[in-house]
């Protein structure tokens, strides 16, 4: 099995609809042993059954904005689990109001929360777990097209994802000499708990489906398979990359075109909506 004998930490799984769950499931099926974290007691009630389902009894409290939680993480992991081979960082948050109005209206408080929780947490988490990472380890985080390009309603989270992708490159450089890799998956839109706060999300899903070359949206299983690749030794020479898993939508320079029943050229979106 691809991940037999490998151990890793999953940070940010919310429920069985989340991308982190899709990746964790693929890792488990490939033979990996997993540990999980939860933000608070409410999330703990969701994470513990998932951990049990995926064969793990190692579940740790971790608020990435709490320095004491970060300081305690590596010693607890090493005591209970030993050294680890991979880390999945699936943490992002912005206040709902920052995703509803225009970007110009973003408050400093919302900006700081979004960048701190969604971006700096990758840096602080990486630093926290570094003492228990094996040589050859892989770190993976999750991004979205709204970072390098404008996406309606994504607002401050788009700025956060742009900073996250840049952080991936800088961390990849810093950790390369330790033979530790850092990459990101930029997944297409998926119906997750995190996505529920984005305005007009159903329209975004439909638009992506119509215009992506594969003419469908991605699933957590699709992303999970790519996550397995990037967290395994199959990607041993890959680092600092933003790997798109979006049915090809990111290659499109404009909306797709089609023919109506009269043979006239129209936007594919107009034909489908």
N, C-alpha and C positions, 0 to 999 in steps of 0.2 A: 504494500500500500504506500502511496506517495508520501504521506505524512506520518507513517509509523515511527514511533519513538520521538516525535516532535511535540513540544509543549508550547502553549501560547496564551496570551491574555487578550480578552475581548472587552473593549471599553465602549459603552454607549448603546448596547442592545436595549430596545424599549419594549418590543413585543415581537410576535412571530411574523408581523408584516414588515419589519424593519430590514434595511439592507444588511445591517450587522448580523441579523439572524440568518439571512441567506448565505453569507460568507461563513459564519460559524458552522452551519449545517454541512456545507461542503467540506470544511476542514475536518469535522468529526467523521464524516463518511469516508474520508481519505486516511483515517487512522490517528488523527491528532488528539492530544489531551488538552482540554481547555479549562481556563479559569475566567471568571466573569466579574464585572463590577456593577454596582448600582448607585444611583445618585442619592436616594433617600428611601424611607420606609415604604412609601407608596410604590416606587419603582421596584423595590426589593420583592414585593409580592408578585410582580410580573417576571422578574429575572430568575428567581429561584426555581420555578417550574421549568423554565427553559433550560437552565443549567442541568437540572435533573434529567430532562429529556435527552440532553446531549452528553450525558454520562459524567457530569461534573458535580462535585460537592464543594468546590472552591469558589466562593462568592464573597467579594470584598466591597465594603462601602468606599466610594470614591467620588467626592465632589472635586472636579479638576480645578476649581477656584479656591480650594481649601489647602493651604500649604502643609498643614499637619497630616491630612489624608495622603498627600503625595509623599511626604517623608516616611510614612509608615508602610507604604505599598511594597517597596523592594524587600525589606526585611521579612514581611509576612509571606510574600511570594517565595522567597528563598527557603524559608522554614517549612512551608507547607508543600511546595511544588518544585523547588530546586531552580536551576537556571532555565531560561526559556529561549525559544527559537524565533518567536514572532509576536508582534503586537498589532492589533487592529484598533485604530483611533476613529471612532464614529460619533464624535461629539460636535454638536452645532446648536446654537440658540441665538435668537434675536427677539426682542419684545414684539408682540403681535402688531402693535400700532406702527412699528417701523416697516412692516411689510404691507401695510394697507394704504398709506399716503405716498406722496412722491418722495424721492430720495432727498430733495432739498429740505424737506421738513424733518429729517432725521435729527433727533436730539443728541447732544453729546453723551448723555447717559446711555441711550440705546446703542450708540456707536461703540462706546467703551465695552458694554456688555457683550455685544456681538463679536467684536474683535478679540476680547479677552477669552471668552468661552469657546469660540469656534476656531481661533488661530493660535493664540499663545498657549492654549492647553496642549497642543501638539508638541510644542517646545518643552513645556514643563513636564509633561508626561514622559517624553523621551529622556530627559535628564534624570527623572525619578527612577526609571526602570533600567537605565544604563548599567548599573552594577550587576544586574542579573541577566543581561543579554549575552548570549553566546556569540562567538565569532561566527560570521555567516548568517546572523539573524536578519530578519526582514521586518520593517515597520510600514504599515499601510494606513492611509487616511482617505477620506471621501470628499470629493469636490463636485462641482456642477458647472455646466456651460455658462451660467450666469456670472461666473468669475471673470473670464476673459472677454465676454460679450454681454451686451445689454439683453436682459430678459424682463418683461413686464412684471412688476410687483416684487421682484427679488431684492431690489434696493440695497440696503446695508449688508444683507447676506451675500450679495454679489461681490461687494468690496471685500468682505471677509474671505470669500473663497479665492479671490485673486491673491490676497495676502497669504492664504494657506498654501496655494500652489507655489508661490515664491519661497515660502518657508521650506517646502519639500526640497527644493533645489539647494538651498543653503545647508539644510541638515544633511542632505545626501553628501555634500562636500565634506562637512565636518566629520561625519561618521565613516566615510569611505575608507580611511586609513585603518579603521578598526574592523573592516570587512563587515560592516552593517549597512544594509540598504534601506532607502526611504523612497516610497513611491505613493502615488495617489490614483484612485479610480475616479473618473468623471462620469457618473452614471446619468442616463437619461431620466426624465421625470417618472416617478413611481408613486403610487398611492401609499404613502407612509404617514405615520403620526406627525413627523416633522413637516411634511408637505401640506398638511391640512391647514396650516396658517397662511399659506400663500393665496392671494386673491386670484379668482378666475382660474383655479388650478385645473378644473375639468376641461376648460377651453385649451389650456396649454397642453394637456395630455392628448387631446384630439388633434391639435395642430401638429404635434410631433409625430403622431401616428401617420397622418396623411402625408407628411413631407419627408420623413426618414426614408432612405433608400430601401430598407427592408420592410417598409409599410406596416410597422407595428411598434409598440412600445416595449421597453425592456421589462424583465421580471427580476425579482430578487434572486431567482435561480441563475439567471444570466450573469448578474453581477457577482454572485457567489463563485461561479466557475472561474471568472477572471481574478477574483480575490484569492482563490486557491492557487492559481498560477503565480501571482505576485508574492505570495507568502511562502511559496515552496522553493526548492532548489532548482526548479525548472527555469526560474528567472534569476539565476545566480549572477548574471552579468548585467542586470537591469537595475538602475537606480536613478533617482532624480526625475522620473518620468511621470507624466499625466496620461494615464491610459483611458481612452474613451470607450465606454460601453453604453452606446446610445442608438444602436441600430443604424449608425452612420449619419445621424442627424447633423453632427458637427461639421460635416464636409460641405453642407449646402450653403451656397452663396445667396440664394433667393428662394422664394416659395416654388414648389414643384408646379409643373403645368400639365394639363390634360386636354382632352377633346370632349366637348359636350355632344349631345345626341345629334346635333346638326353639323358636327365636324368642325366647330369653331374652337380655337385655342382659348382655354380659360385656366384659371388657377385651380389646381387639384383640390385645394381647400374649398373653393366655391362649389365644386361638384359634390363634395362629401358632406359638407356641414348641413 
